[in-house]
Amino acid sequence: MAESYYSVYLFFSLAFLGAQFLVRANPQLLGGKMLKIGIPIKTDFNEFVDVKLDRTNQAIQNHVSGYSIEVFFAAVSYLEGHLGLNVSYEFEAFVNKEGKIAGTYEDLLHQIPEKKYDAVVGDVTIVANRTTYVDFTMPYAESGVKMLIQVRHSHHLDMWNFLQPFSWDLWLSTIIFCVFIGFVLLVMERNANKEARMEDSPSQKQPTVLSILWLPVAHAVFPETSVAKKCSRFVLLVWLGLACLLTQSYTANLSSILTLDQLQPSYPTIQSLIRDQENVGYRHGSFIGDFLRDCLHFDESRLRNYSKMEDYCNALSKGTQKGGIAAMFDELPYFKVFLKRHGSKYMMAGPTYRNDGFGFAFPLGSNLTRYFSRAILNALQDPTIDIIEEKYFGINRDDLQDQISSETPSLTTRSFAGLFIITGSLTLLALLVSESFIWRRPVMVVKTISKKYLVSSSSKKVNPSIDGSNTNGRYAGSTNEENNHPERLPRSRSFHL
């Protein structure tokens, strides 16, 4: 009898362990039934979830697409291909009898604890208060709340705009270099062809500050002005090249200053919106309405919700005074899609309020969360997610700038430092070639000094010292032949420098 009881106990224990193993090995069954996945239906931003309904307002399985849906497909593909799980599921749109969304995203997520859906897939943001009744997978897309505003196009012009293309140091460097070129040309042309020159030629006049300044300007504006020396022509050619590049750079930068719209945000801070009691908007059905009221402390009466991008544009163009809004608040992925279509008139401004991003929702304690998080992590590490993003948002979706600078940078001396160095070096070289007196006198002095000391030292080694005590007036070192022939006078020896 005891053996029979023991056999029955062992049988039920093995059966229980086997059932637990099957549930763990096939978590997608959730007790043997197919996964019923709830998906939101959208009136706009169909890049995330795009659902086509049949006549009974049921989702057509083969016509469910979008960025979030394809990420889910990639996760299921990984579970089936790498973990050997046969995931069975069906989509069900969260709609009412009219075929419109039956509530907010909060209402959609509440269908999970109410046992209507086994999971929710879509552009669902992971928010702290939602984790109290559902579990989220790891995020598959980054997000954050941002402010969108309409920009105004205005020209900040004044009487000194013509100075803005160059910085003060570049203006000063240009003036100094102009004086340097004028001085060099006057030095080189001061004695060239005096007879052939006209009386009013700049080289005939005494060099003054005015002539030094005017000469390079005259040659830059009137290149046909003649110069006599070839070296002067070379300097003039180099100077004309520098002047041409400076002129073209100045013209291009001034054109951008005078014609480029300076984008200035209408309301650059959130504090100014609250202080001026401006209306602000948010996307219908999202958590952002509660965020604006509870976290940013906007008055409830100042909040407006919209569903379509066209509603964003119309409300922002009207402004608070005409019943519209002064700023729109939404998550970064939606604004990036919006700016792809209407980016010329709007910009993101202000701080970014971070959240965990988009994720898939499952019941509390479901081991499906762990499996799908593992699949999403694998998709993020290989090019799968990047390919899906490129398909729906384009390559440069993440390259949009949050801020647009309204300043046009001025050109500095550093921008032309190499050109100044080359031009100055060539000018000095031409001056040295043309005016030999600059280097001839120092060279002659060096040669004289070197010859004096070198010849003096060599002569001391060749000639003995002269003895002045010889009474006969002859050199002590003279030979007998010289003594016997007094008519031969000793040769005079002198050193010529």
WOPEFEN-V669611 format. One record per residue. SS is DSSP state (A for helix, B for strand, O for the rest). Layout:
ss: {SS & SS}
//
This chain:
ss: {O & A & A & A & A & A & A & A & A & A & A & A & A & A & A & A & A & A & A & A & A & A & A & A & A & O & A & A & A & O & O & O & O & O & B & B & B & B & B & O & O & O & O & O & O & O & O & O & O & B & B & B & B & O & O & O & O & O & B & B & B & B & B & B & B & O & A & A & A & A & A & A & A & A & A & A & A & A & A & A & A & A & O & O & O & O & O & O & B & B & B & B & B & O & B & O & O & O & O & O & B & O & O & O & A & A & A & A & A & A & A & A & A & O & O & O & O & O & B & B & O & O & O & O & B & O & O & A & A & A & A & A & O & O & B & B & O & O & O & O & B & O & O & B & B & B & B & B & B & B & B & B & B & B & O & O & O & O & O & O & A & A & A & O & O & B & O & A & A & A & A & A & A & A & A & A & A & A & A & A & A & A & A & A & A & A & A & A & A & O & O & O & O & O & O & O & O & O & O & O & O & A & A & A & O & O & O & O & A & A & A & A & A & A & A & A & A & A & A & A & A & O & O & O & O & O & O & O & O & A & A & A & A & A & A & A & A & A & A & A & A & A & A & A & A & A & A & A & A & A & A & A & A & A & A & A & A & A & A & O & O & B & B & B & B & O & O & O & O & A & A & A & A & A & A & O & O & O & O & B & B & B & B & O & O & O & O & A & A & A & A & A & A & A & O & O & O & O & O & A & A & A & B & B & B & B & O & O & A & A & A & A & A & A & A & A & A & A & O & A & A & A & O & O & O & O & B & B & B & B & B & A & A & A & A & A & A & A & A & A & A & A & O & O & O & B & B & B & B & B & B & B & B & B & O & O & O & B & O & O & B & B & O & O & O & O & O & A & A & A & A & A & A & A & A & A & A & A & A & A & A & O & O & A & A & A & A & A & A & A & A & A & A & O & O & O & A & A & A & O & O & O & O & O & O & O & O & O & O & O & B & O & A & A & A & A & A & A & A & A & A & A & A & A & A & A & A & A & A & A & A & A & A & A & O & O & A & A & A & A & A & A & A & A & A & A & A & A & A & A & A & A & A & A & A & A & A & A & A & A & A & A & O & O & O & O & O & O & O & O & O & O & O & O & O & O & O & O & O & A & A & A & A & A & O & O & O & O & O & O & O & O & O & O & O & O & O}
//
